[in-house]
Amino acid sequence: QVYLVESGGGLVQAGGSLRLSCRASLNLGRLNTMGWYRQAPGKQRELVARISSGKTNYTDSVKGRFTISKDNDAKRLYLQMNSLRPEDTATYYCYAQIYGGVWGQGTQVTVSS
């Protein structure tokens, strides 16, 4: 059984930073493709950042501000978010491409203006 648990969300002022963490129940070396998604109220869930075979890609709105990284030994996926904007407010979900897709429960990020 694979589970993912996010943490690190919270309330921050515009321009601030947060680091999200996703703890996995197995070694991340087995999870070749992982990502962070977000969903704002009334909107569809969207891909924020993805890491696959060591390569990263980001949605345009976060390029240059967010960084995704993995620590296989710690079994953690991270999302460093800098220069946060009110439009980044959403619930952020960790995702692993295994067994048809595994999701975490989400962590709320709220950016005040």
C-alpha distances in whole Angstrom, upper triangle without the diagonal:
4,7,10,13,17,20,24,25,28,32,34,37,38,38,36,33,29,26,23,20,16,14,11,8,9,12,14,16,13,13,17,17,16,19,20,21,24,25,28,30,31,30,27,24,25,24,25,24,22,22,21,22,24,26,26,27,28,30,33,34,32,33,35,33,30,28,24,23,20,20,18,19,18,15,17,18,21,24,27,29,33,36,34,36,36,35,31,31,27,24,22,18,16,14,13,14,11,9,12,12,10,12,13,15,18,21,25,27,31,34,37,41
4,7,10,14,17,20,22,25,29,31,34,35,35,32,29,26,23,19,16,12,11,7,6,7,10,11,13,11,10,14,14,13,15,16,18,20,22,26,27,29,27,25,21,22,21,22,21,19,18,18,19,21,23,23,24,25,26,30,30,28,29,31,30,26,24,20,19,17,17,15,16,15,12,13,14,18,20,23,26,29,32,31,32,33,31,28,27,24,21,19,15,12,11,9,11,9,9,11,10,7,9,10,13,15,18,22,24,28,31,34,37
4,7,10,13,17,18,22,25,27,31,32,32,29,26,23,20,16,14,10,8,6,5,8,11,12,15,13,12,15,15,13,14,15,16,18,20,23,25,26,25,23,19,20,19,20,19,18,18,19,21,21,23,22,23,24,25,29,28,26,28,29,28,24,22,19,18,16,16,15,16,15,11,12,13,16,18,21,23,27,30,28,30,30,28,25,24,21,18,16,12,10,10,9,12,11,11,13,11,7,8,7,9,12,15,18,21,25,27,31,34
4,7,10,14,15,18,22,24,27,28,28,26,22,19,16,13,10,6,6,5,7,9,12,11,15,14,11,15,14,11,11,12,13,15,17,20,22,24,23,21,17,18,17,17,16,15,16,17,19,19,21,20,21,21,22,26,25,23,25,26,24,20,19,16,15,13,14,14,15,13,10,9,10,12,14,18,19,23,26,24,26,26,25,22,21,18,15,12,9,7,8,8,12,12,13,14,11,8,6,5,8,9,12,15,17,21,24,27,31
4,7,10,12,15,19,21,25,26,26,23,20,16,14,10,8,5,5,7,9,12,14,13,17,17,15,18,16,13,13,12,14,15,17,19,21,24,23,21,18,19,18,17,17,17,17,19,22,21,23,21,22,21,23,26,25,22,25,26,23,20,19,16,16,14,15,15,16,13,11,9,10,11,13,16,18,22,24,22,24,24,24,20,19,17,13,11,9,8,10,11,15,15,17,18,14,11,9,5,7,8,9,13,15,19,22,25,28
4,7,8,12,15,17,21,22,22,20,17,13,11,7,6,4,6,9,12,14,16,15,18,18,16,18,17,13,12,10,12,12,14,17,19,22,21,20,16,17,16,15,15,15,16,19,22,21,22,19,20,19,20,23,22,19,22,22,20,16,16,14,14,14,14,16,17,14,12,9,9,9,10,13,14,18,21,19,21,21,20,17,16,14,10,8,7,7,10,12,16,17,19,19,16,13,10,6,7,6,6,10,12,15,18,21,24
4,6,9,13,15,18,20,20,17,14,10,9,6,5,6,8,12,14,17,18,17,21,21,19,21,20,16,15,12,14,14,16,17,20,23,22,21,18,19,18,16,16,18,19,22,24,23,23,21,22,20,21,24,22,19,22,22,19,16,16,15,15,15,15,17,18,14,14,11,11,10,10,12,13,16,19,17,19,20,20,16,15,14,11,10,10,10,13,16,19,21,23,23,19,16,13,10,10,8,6,9,10,14,16,19,23
4,7,10,11,15,17,17,13,11,7,6,5,6,9,11,15,18,20,20,19,23,24,21,23,21,18,16,13,15,14,16,17,20,23,22,22,19,19,18,16,16,18,19,22,25,23,23,21,21,20,21,23,21,18,20,20,17,14,15,14,15,15,16,19,19,16,16,12,12,10,9,10,11,13,16,14,17,17,18,15,14,13,11,10,11,12,16,18,22,24,26,26,22,19,16,13,13,10,7,9,9,12,13,16,20
4,7,9,13,14,15,12,10,7,8,6,9,11,14,17,20,22,23,21,25,26,23,24,22,18,16,13,13,12,13,14,16,20,19,19,17,17,17,15,16,18,20,24,26,25,25,22,21,19,19,21,19,17,19,20,16,14,15,15,17,18,19,21,23,19,19,15,14,12,11,11,10,13,15,12,14,14,15,12,10,10,9,8,11,12,16,19,22,24,26,26,22,20,16,13,12,9,5,5,5,8,10,13,17
4,6,10,12,14,11,10,8,10,10,12,15,17,21,23,26,27,25,29,29,27,28,26,22,19,16,16,14,15,14,16,20,20,21,19,19,20,17,19,22,24,27,30,28,28,25,24,22,22,23,20,18,21,21,17,16,18,18,20,21,22,25,26,22,22,19,18,15,14,13,12,14,15,12,13,13,14,12,10,10,10,11,14,16,19,23,26,28,30,29,26,23,20,17,15,12,8,6,5,6,8,11,14
4,7,10,12,10,10,9,12,12,16,18,21,24,27,30,30,29,32,33,30,31,29,25,22,18,18,16,16,15,16,20,20,22,20,21,21,19,21,24,26,29,32,30,30,26,26,23,22,23,20,18,21,21,17,17,19,20,22,24,25,28,29,26,26,22,21,18,16,15,13,13,14,11,12,11,13,11,9,11,12,13,16,19,22,26,29,31,33,32,29,26,23,20,18,15,11,8,6,5,6,7,11
4,7,8,6,7,8,11,13,16,19,22,26,29,31,31,29,32,33,31,31,29,25,22,19,19,17,17,16,18,21,21,23,21,21,21,19,20,23,25,29,32,30,29,25,25,22,21,22,18,17,19,19,15,15,18,19,21,24,25,28,29,26,26,23,21,18,15,14,11,11,10,8,9,9,12,11,10,12,14,15,18,20,24,27,30,32,35,34,30,28,24,22,21,17,14,11,8,6,5,6,9
4,6,6,9,10,14,16,20,23,26,29,32,34,34,32,35,36,33,34,31,28,25,21,21,18,19,17,19,22,22,24,23,22,23,20,22,25,27,31,34,31,30,27,26,22,22,22,18,17,19,19,15,16,19,21,24,26,28,31,32,29,29,26,24,20,18,15,12,11,9,8,8,8,12,11,11,14,16,17,21,23,26,30,32,35,38,37,33,31,27,25,24,20,17,14,11,8,5,5,6
4,5,9,11,15,17,20,23,26,30,33,35,35,32,35,36,33,33,30,27,24,20,20,18,18,17,19,21,21,23,22,21,21,18,20,24,26,30,33,30,29,25,24,20,19,19,15,14,17,16,13,14,18,20,23,26,28,31,33,30,30,26,24,20,17,15,11,10,7,5,5,6,10,9,10,14,17,17,21,23,26,29,32,35,37,36,32,31,27,26,25,21,18,15,12,9,6,6,5
4,7,10,14,16,20,23,26,29,33,34,34,31,34,35,32,32,29,26,23,20,21,19,20,19,21,24,23,25,23,22,22,18,19,23,25,29,31,28,27,23,22,19,19,18,15,13,15,13,10,12,16,19,21,24,26,30,31,29,29,25,23,19,16,13,10,7,4,5,6,9,12,11,13,16,18,18,22,23,26,29,32,35,37,36,33,31,28,26,26,22,19,17,13,12,9,9,9
4,7,11,13,17,20,23,27,30,32,31,29,31,33,30,30,28,25,22,19,20,18,20,19,21,25,23,25,23,22,21,18,19,22,24,28,30,27,26,23,22,19,19,19,16,14,16,14,11,12,14,17,19,22,24,27,29,26,26,23,20,17,14,11,8,6,5,5,8,11,13,11,12,15,17,17,20,21,24,27,30,33,36,35,31,30,26,24,24,20,17,15,12,11,8,10,11
4,7,10,13,17,20,23,27,28,27,25,28,29,27,27,25,22,19,16,17,16,19,18,21,24,23,24,22,20,19,16,16,19,21,24,27,24,23,20,20,17,18,18,16,13,15,13,9,9,11,14,16,18,20,23,25,22,22,19,17,13,11,8,5,4,6,6,10,12,14,11,12,15,16,15,17,18,21,24,27,30,33,32,28,27,24,21,21,18,15,14,11,11,10,12,14
4,6,10,13,16,20,23,25,24,22,25,27,24,25,23,19,17,14,15,14,17,17,20,23,22,22,20,19,18,15,15,18,19,23,25,22,22,19,19,17,18,19,16,13,15,15,11,10,11,12,14,16,18,21,22,19,19,16,14,10,8,6,5,7,9,8,12,13,15,11,12,13,13,12,14,15,19,21,24,27,30,29,26,23,20,18,18,15,12,11,9,10,10,13,15
4,7,10,13,16,20,21,21,18,21,23,21,21,20,16,14,12,14,14,17,18,21,25,23,23,20,19,17,14,13,15,16,20,22,19,20,17,18,16,17,19,17,14,16,15,12,9,9,10,11,13,14,17,18,15,16,12,10,7,6,4,6,9,12,11,14,16,17,13,14,14,14,11,13,13,16,18,22,24,27,27,23,21,18,16,17,14,11,12,10,13,13,17,19
4,7,10,13,17,18,18,16,19,21,18,19,17,14,12,9,12,12,15,16,20,23,21,20,17,16,15,12,12,14,15,18,21,19,19,16,17,15,17,19,18,14,16,17,14,11,10,9,10,12,13,16,17,14,14,10,8,6,5,6,8,11,14,13,16,17,17,13,13,13,11,9,10,9,13,15,19,21,23,23,20,17,15,12,13,10,8,10,9,13,14,18,20
4,6,10,13,15,15,13,17,18,15,17,16,12,11,10,13,14,17,19,22,25,23,22,19,18,16,14,13,14,14,17,19,18,19,17,18,17,19,21,20,17,19,19,16,13,12,10,10,10,10,13,14,11,10,6,6,5,7,9,11,14,18,17,19,20,20,17,17,15,13,10,10,9,12,13,17,19,21,22,18,16,13,11,12,11,9,12,12,16,18,21,24
4,6,10,12,12,11,14,15,13,15,14,10,10,9,12,14,16,19,22,24,23,21,18,17,15,14,13,13,13,16,18,17,18,16,18,17,19,22,22,19,20,21,19,15,14,11,10,9,10,12,13,10,8,5,5,6,9,12,14,18,21,19,22,22,22,18,18,16,13,10,9,6,9,10,14,15,18,18,15,12,10,8,10,9,10,13,14,18,20,24,26
4,7,9,10,9,13,14,12,15,15,12,13,13,15,17,20,22,25,27,26,24,21,21,19,18,16,16,15,17,19,18,20,19,21,21,23,26,25,22,24,24,22,19,17,14,12,10,10,10,11,8,6,5,7,9,12,15,17,21,24,23,25,26,26,22,22,20,17,14,12,9,11,11,15,15,17,19,16,12,11,9,11,12,12,16,17,21,23,27,30
4,5,7,7,11,11,9,13,13,11,12,13,16,18,21,24,26,28,27,25,21,21,19,19,17,16,15,16,17,17,19,19,21,21,23,27,27,24,25,26,24,21,19,15,14,11,11,10,11,9,5,6,8,11,14,17,20,24,27,26,28,29,28,24,24,21,18,15,13,10,10,9,12,12,14,16,13,10,10,9,12,13,15,18,20,24,26,30,33
4,7,9,12,11,11,14,15,14,16,17,19,21,24,27,29,31,29,27,24,24,22,22,21,19,18,18,19,20,22,22,24,25,27,30,30,28,29,30,28,24,22,19,17,14,13,11,12,10,7,9,12,15,18,21,24,27,31,29,32,32,31,28,27,25,21,19,16,13,13,11,14,12,14,16,14,11,12,11,14,16,17,21,23,27,30,33,36
4,6,8,8,8,12,14,13,16,18,20,23,26,29,31,33,31,29,25,25,23,23,21,18,17,17,17,18,21,21,23,25,27,30,31,28,29,30,29,25,22,19,16,13,12,9,10,10,7,10,12,15,19,22,25,28,32,31,33,34,33,29,29,27,24,21,18,14,13,11,13,11,13,16,14,12,14,14,17,18,20,24,26,29,32,35,38
4,5,6,7,10,13,12,15,18,21,24,27,30,33,35,32,30,26,25,23,23,20,17,15,15,15,15,18,19,22,23,26,30,30,27,27,28,27,24,21,17,14,11,9,6,7,8,5,9,11,14,18,21,24,27,31,30,33,34,33,29,30,28,25,22,19,15,14,12,13,12,15,18,16,14,16,16,19,20,22,25,26,30,32,36,38
4,5,5,7,9,9,12,15,18,21,24,27,30,32,30,27,23,22,19,19,16,14,11,11,11,12,15,15,18,20,23,26,27,24,24,25,24,20,17,14,11,8,7,5,8,8,5,7,8,12,15,18,21,24,28,27,30,31,30,27,27,25,23,19,17,13,12,9,11,11,14,16,14,13,14,15,18,19,20,23,24,28,30,33,36
4,5,6,10,11,14,17,20,24,27,30,33,35,32,30,26,25,21,21,18,15,12,11,10,11,14,16,19,21,24,27,29,26,25,26,26,22,19,16,13,9,9,6,9,11,9,11,11,15,18,20,24,27,30,30,33,34,33,29,30,28,26,22,20,16,15,12,12,12,15,17,16,15,17,18,22,22,24,27,28,31,33,36,39
4,6,9,10,14,17,20,23,26,30,33,34,31,28,25,24,21,21,19,15,13,11,11,13,15,17,20,22,24,28,29,27,27,28,28,24,21,17,15,12,12,9,11,13,10,12,13,16,19,22,25,29,32,31,34,35,33,30,31,28,26,22,19,15,13,10,10,9,11,14,13,13,16,17,21,22,24,27,28,32,34,37,40
4,6,7,10,14,16,20,23,26,29,30,28,25,21,20,17,18,15,12,10,9,9,11,13,14,16,18,21,24,26,23,23,25,25,21,18,14,13,10,11,9,12,13,10,11,10,14,16,20,22,26,29,28,30,31,30,26,27,25,22,19,16,12,10,6,7,7,10,12,11,10,13,14,18,19,21,24,25,29,30,34,36
4,7,10,14,17,20,23,27,30,31,28,25,21,20,17,17,14,10,8,6,6,8,10,12,14,17,19,23,24,22,22,23,23,20,17,14,12,10,12,11,14,15,12,13,12,15,16,20,22,25,28,28,30,31,29,26,28,25,23,20,17,14,11,8,7,9,12,13,12,13,15,17,20,21,22,25,26,29,31,35,37
4,7,11,13,17,20,23,26,27,24,21,18,16,13,14,11,7,6,4,7,9,9,10,11,14,16,19,21,19,19,21,21,18,15,12,11,10,13,12,16,16,13,13,11,13,14,18,20,23,26,25,27,28,26,23,24,22,20,17,14,11,9,6,5,8,12,12,10,11,13,15,18,18,20,23,23,27,28,32,34
4,7,10,14,17,20,23,25,22,19,15,14,11,11,9,6,6,7,10,10,11,10,11,12,14,18,19,17,17,19,19,15,13,10,10,9,12,12,15,15,12,11,8,10,11,15,17,20,23,22,24,25,23,20,21,19,17,13,11,7,5,4,6,9,13,12,10,9,10,11,15,14,16,19,19,23,24,28,30
4,7,10,14,17,20,21,19,16,12,11,7,7,6,4,6,8,12,12,11,9,9,10,11,15,16,14,15,17,16,12,11,8,10,10,13,14,18,17,14,12,8,9,9,13,14,17,20,19,20,22,19,16,18,15,14,10,8,6,5,7,8,12,15,14,11,11,10,11,14,12,14,16,16,20,21,25,27
4,7,10,14,17,19,16,14,10,9,6,6,5,6,9,12,15,15,14,11,11,10,11,14,14,12,14,16,14,11,10,8,10,12,15,16,19,18,15,12,9,9,7,11,12,15,17,16,17,18,16,13,14,12,10,7,6,5,6,9,11,15,17,16,13,12,10,10,12,10,11,13,13,16,17,21,23
4,7,10,14,15,12,10,7,5,4,5,7,9,12,15,18,18,17,14,12,10,10,13,13,12,14,17,15,12,13,11,14,15,19,20,23,21,18,16,13,12,10,13,13,16,18,16,16,17,14,11,12,9,8,6,5,6,7,11,13,16,18,16,13,12,10,10,11,9,11,12,12,15,17,20,22
4,7,10,12,9,8,5,5,7,7,10,12,15,18,22,21,20,17,15,12,11,14,12,12,15,17,15,13,15,14,17,18,21,23,26,23,21,18,15,14,12,14,13,16,17,14,14,14,11,9,9,6,5,4,6,9,10,14,16,19,21,19,16,15,12,11,11,9,9,9,9,12,14,17,19
4,7,8,6,6,4,6,9,10,13,15,19,21,25,25,23,20,18,15,13,16,14,14,18,20,18,16,18,17,20,22,25,26,29,26,24,21,18,18,15,17,16,18,19,16,15,14,11,10,9,5,5,7,8,12,13,17,18,21,22,20,17,16,13,13,12,9,10,10,10,12,14,17,19
4,6,5,7,7,9,12,12,16,18,22,25,28,28,26,23,21,17,15,17,14,15,19,21,19,17,20,20,23,25,27,29,32,29,27,24,21,20,17,19,16,18,18,15,13,11,9,8,7,4,6,9,11,15,17,20,22,25,26,24,21,20,16,16,15,12,12,10,10,10,12,14,16
4,5,8,10,12,15,16,19,22,25,28,32,31,30,26,24,21,19,20,18,19,22,25,22,21,24,23,26,28,31,32,35,32,30,27,24,23,21,22,20,22,21,18,16,13,11,12,9,7,9,12,14,18,19,23,25,27,28,26,23,22,18,18,16,13,14,11,12,12,14,15,17
4,7,10,12,16,17,21,23,27,29,33,33,31,28,25,22,19,20,18,20,23,26,24,23,26,25,29,30,33,34,37,35,32,29,27,26,23,25,22,24,24,20,18,15,13,14,12,10,12,14,16,20,21,24,25,28,28,26,23,23,20,20,18,16,17,15,16,15,17,18,20
4,7,9,12,14,17,20,23,26,29,29,27,24,21,18,16,17,15,17,20,23,22,20,23,23,26,28,31,32,35,33,30,27,24,23,21,23,20,22,22,19,17,15,12,12,12,10,11,13,14,17,18,22,23,25,26,23,21,21,18,19,17,15,16,15,15,15,17,19,20
4,6,10,12,16,17,21,23,27,27,25,22,19,17,14,16,15,17,20,23,22,20,22,21,24,26,29,30,33,31,28,26,23,22,20,22,20,23,23,20,19,17,14,14,13,11,11,12,13,15,15,19,19,22,23,20,17,18,15,17,16,14,16,15,16,17,19,21,23
4,7,9,12,14,18,20,23,24,22,19,17,14,12,15,14,15,18,21,19,17,19,18,21,22,25,26,29,27,24,22,19,19,17,19,18,21,21,19,18,17,14,13,12,9,9,9,9,12,12,15,16,19,20,17,15,15,12,13,13,12,13,13,14,16,18,21,23
4,6,9,11,15,17,21,21,19,16,13,11,9,12,11,12,14,18,17,15,16,15,18,20,23,25,28,26,24,21,18,17,15,17,16,19,19,17,16,16,13,12,13,10,11,10,10,12,12,15,15,19,20,18,15,15,13,15,15,13,15,15,15,16,18,21,22
4,6,8,11,13,17,17,15,12,10,8,7,10,11,11,12,16,15,12,13,12,15,17,20,22,25,24,21,18,15,15,12,15,14,17,19,17,17,18,15,12,14,12,12,10,9,10,10,12,13,17,19,17,14,14,13,14,16,14,15,16,15,18,19,22,23
4,7,11,14,17,16,14,11,9,6,5,9,9,7,9,12,11,9,10,9,13,15,19,20,24,22,20,17,13,12,10,12,11,14,15,13,14,15,13,10,12,11,11,9,10,10,11,14,15,19,21,19,16,16,14,15,16,13,14,14,13,16,16,20,21
4,7,10,14,12,11,7,6,4,6,10,11,8,9,12,11,8,8,6,10,12,16,17,21,20,18,15,11,10,8,11,11,14,16,15,16,18,16,13,15,14,14,11,11,10,10,12,13,17,20,19,16,16,14,15,17,15,15,16,15,18,19,22,24
4,7,10,10,8,6,5,7,9,12,14,12,12,14,14,11,10,7,9,11,14,15,19,18,16,14,10,11,10,13,14,17,19,19,20,22,20,17,19,17,16,13,12,10,9,10,10,14,17,16,14,14,14,15,18,16,17,19,18,21,22,26,27
4,7,6,5,4,7,9,12,15,17,15,14,15,16,13,10,7,7,8,12,13,16,16,14,13,9,10,11,13,15,18,21,21,23,25,23,20,22,20,19,16,14,11,10,10,11,14,17,17,15,15,15,16,19,18,19,21,21,24,25,28,30
4,5,5,6,9,12,15,18,20,18,17,19,19,16,14,11,10,10,13,13,17,18,15,14,12,14,14,17,19,22,25,25,26,28,26,23,25,23,22,19,17,14,12,10,10,12,16,16,14,15,16,18,21,21,22,24,24,28,28,32,34
4,6,8,11,15,18,21,23,21,19,21,22,19,16,13,12,11,13,12,16,18,16,16,14,16,17,19,22,24,27,27,29,32,30,27,29,27,26,22,20,17,15,13,12,14,17,18,17,18,19,21,24,24,25,28,27,31,31,35,37
4,7,10,13,17,19,21,19,17,18,19,16,13,10,9,9,11,11,15,16,15,14,12,14,15,16,19,21,24,25,27,30,28,25,27,26,25,21,20,17,16,14,14,16,20,20,19,19,20,21,24,23,24,27,26,29,29,33,34
4,7,10,14,16,18,16,14,15,17,15,12,10,10,11,14,15,18,19,18,16,14,14,14,16,18,20,23,23,25,28,26,23,26,25,24,21,19,17,16,15,15,17,21,21,19,20,20,22,25,23,24,26,25,28,28,32,33
4,7,10,13,15,13,11,12,14,11,9,7,8,11,14,16,19,19,18,16,12,12,12,13,15,17,19,20,22,24,22,19,22,21,21,18,17,15,14,14,15,18,21,21,18,19,19,20,23,21,21,23,22,25,24,28,29
4,7,9,12,10,9,11,12,10,9,9,11,14,17,19,22,22,20,18,14,14,12,14,14,16,18,18,20,22,20,17,20,19,20,17,16,15,14,15,15,19,22,21,18,19,19,20,23,20,21,22,21,23,23,26,27
4,6,8,7,6,9,10,8,8,9,12,15,19,20,24,23,21,19,15,14,11,12,12,14,15,15,16,18,16,14,17,16,17,14,15,14,14,16,17,20,23,22,19,20,18,19,21,19,19,20,18,20,20,23,24
4,6,6,7,10,11,10,11,12,15,18,22,24,27,26,24,21,17,16,13,14,13,15,15,15,15,16,13,12,15,15,16,14,15,15,15,17,18,22,25,23,20,21,19,20,21,19,19,19,17,19,18,21,22
4,6,5,9,10,10,13,14,18,21,24,27,30,29,27,24,20,19,15,16,14,15,14,14,14,16,13,12,16,16,18,17,18,19,19,21,22,26,28,26,24,24,23,23,25,22,22,21,19,20,19,21,21
4,6,9,9,9,12,14,18,21,25,27,30,29,27,24,20,18,15,14,12,12,12,11,10,12,10,9,13,14,16,15,17,18,19,22,23,27,29,27,24,25,22,23,23,20,20,18,16,16,15,18,17
4,6,5,6,9,11,15,18,21,24,27,25,24,21,17,15,11,11,8,9,9,9,10,12,11,9,12,13,15,13,15,16,18,20,22,25,28,27,23,23,21,21,22,19,18,17,14,15,14,17,17
4,5,6,8,11,14,18,21,24,27,26,25,21,18,15,12,12,10,10,11,12,13,16,14,12,16,17,19,16,18,18,19,21,22,26,29,28,25,25,23,23,25,21,21,20,18,19,18,20,20
4,6,8,11,14,18,21,24,26,25,25,22,18,16,13,11,10,9,9,11,13,17,16,14,17,19,21,18,20,20,21,23,25,28,32,30,27,27,25,25,26,23,22,22,19,20,18,20,20
4,7,10,13,17,20,23,25,24,24,20,17,14,10,8,6,5,6,8,10,14,13,11,14,16,18,16,18,18,20,22,24,28,31,30,26,26,24,23,24,20,19,18,15,16,14,17,17
4,7,10,14,17,20,22,20,20,16,13,10,7,5,4,6,9,9,12,15,14,11,14,15,15,13,15,15,16,19,21,24,27,26,23,22,20,19,21,17,16,16,14,15,14,18,19
4,7,10,13,16,19,18,17,14,11,8,6,5,7,9,12,12,15,18,17,14,17,17,17,14,15,14,16,17,19,22,26,25,22,21,20,19,21,18,17,18,16,18,18,21,22
4,7,11,13,16,15,14,11,7,6,5,6,9,12,15,15,18,20,19,15,18,17,16,13,13,11,12,13,16,18,22,22,19,18,16,16,18,16,16,17,16,19,19,23,24
4,7,10,13,12,11,9,6,5,7,8,12,14,18,18,21,23,22,19,21,20,19,15,15,12,13,13,16,18,22,22,19,18,17,17,19,18,17,19,19,22,22,26,27
4,6,9,9,8,6,5,6,9,11,15,17,21,21,24,26,25,22,23,22,20,16,15,12,13,12,14,16,20,20,18,16,16,16,19,18,18,21,20,24,25,28,30
4,6,5,6,5,6,8,12,13,17,20,23,23,27,29,28,24,26,24,22,19,18,14,15,14,17,18,21,22,20,18,18,17,20,19,19,22,22,26,27,30,32
4,5,5,7,8,11,14,17,20,23,27,27,30,32,31,27,28,26,24,21,19,15,15,13,15,16,19,21,19,17,18,17,21,21,21,24,25,28,30,33,36
4,5,8,11,13,17,18,22,25,29,29,32,34,33,29,30,29,26,23,21,18,18,16,19,18,21,24,22,20,20,19,22,22,23,26,26,30,31,35,37
4,5,9,11,15,16,20,23,26,26,29,31,31,27,27,26,23,20,19,16,17,16,18,19,21,23,21,19,18,17,19,19,19,23,23,27,28,32,34
4,7,10,14,16,20,23,26,26,29,30,29,26,26,24,22,18,16,13,13,12,15,15,18,20,17,15,15,14,17,17,18,21,22,26,28,31,34
4,6,10,13,16,19,23,22,25,26,26,22,22,21,18,15,13,10,12,11,15,15,18,20,17,14,14,12,15,15,15,18,19,22,24,27,30
4,7,10,13,17,20,19,22,24,23,19,20,18,16,13,11,8,10,10,13,15,18,19,16,14,13,12,14,13,14,16,17,20,22,25,28
4,6,10,13,16,16,19,21,20,16,17,17,15,12,11,9,12,13,16,18,21,22,18,16,15,13,15,13,13,15,14,18,19,22,25
4,6,10,13,12,15,17,17,13,14,14,13,10,11,9,12,14,17,20,23,23,19,17,15,14,16,13,12,13,12,15,16,19,21
4,7,10,10,14,16,16,13,15,15,15,12,14,13,16,18,21,23,27,26,23,21,19,17,19,16,14,15,12,15,15,18,20
4,7,7,10,13,13,10,12,13,14,12,14,14,17,20,22,25,28,28,24,23,20,18,19,16,14,13,10,12,11,15,16
4,5,9,12,13,11,13,15,17,15,18,18,21,23,26,29,32,31,28,26,24,22,23,19,17,16,12,13,11,14,15
4,7,10,11,10,12,15,17,17,20,21,23,26,28,32,35,34,30,29,26,25,25,21,19,17,13,13,10,12,12
4,7,8,7,9,12,14,14,17,19,21,24,27,30,33,32,28,27,24,22,22,18,16,14,10,9,7,9,10
4,5,5,8,11,14,14,18,20,23,26,28,32,34,32,29,28,25,23,23,19,17,14,11,9,6,8,8
4,5,6,9,13,14,18,21,23,27,29,32,34,33,29,28,24,23,22,18,16,13,10,7,5,6,6
4,5,8,12,13,16,19,21,25,27,30,32,30,27,26,23,22,21,17,16,13,10,9,8,9,10
4,6,9,10,13,16,18,22,24,27,29,27,24,23,20,19,18,14,13,10,8,7,7,10,11
4,7,9,13,16,18,22,25,27,29,28,24,23,19,18,16,13,11,8,5,5,5,8,11
4,6,9,13,15,19,22,24,26,24,21,19,16,14,13,10,8,6,6,7,9,12,14
4,7,10,13,17,19,22,23,22,18,16,12,11,9,6,5,4,6,8,11,15,17
4,7,10,14,16,19,21,20,16,14,10,9,9,5,5,6,7,10,13,16,19
4,6,10,13,15,17,16,12,10,7,6,7,4,7,9,11,14,17,20,23
4,7,10,12,15,14,11,8,6,5,8,7,9,12,13,17,19,23,25
4,7,9,11,11,7,6,5,7,10,10,12,15,17,20,22,26,29
4,6,9,9,6,5,7,9,12,13,16,19,20,24,26,30,32
4,7,7,5,7,9,12,15,16,19,22,23,27,29,32,35
4,5,5,6,10,13,16,18,21,24,26,29,31,35,38
4,6,7,11,14,17,19,22,26,28,31,34,37,40
4,7,10,14,17,18,22,25,27,30,32,36,38
4,7,10,13,15,18,21,23,26,29,32,35
4,7,10,12,15,18,21,24,27,30,33
4,7,8,12,15,17,20,23,27,30
4,6,9,12,15,18,21,25,28
4,7,10,13,16,20,23,26
4,7,10,13,16,19,23
4,7,10,13,16,20
4,6,10,13,16
4,7,10,13
4,6,10
4,7
4
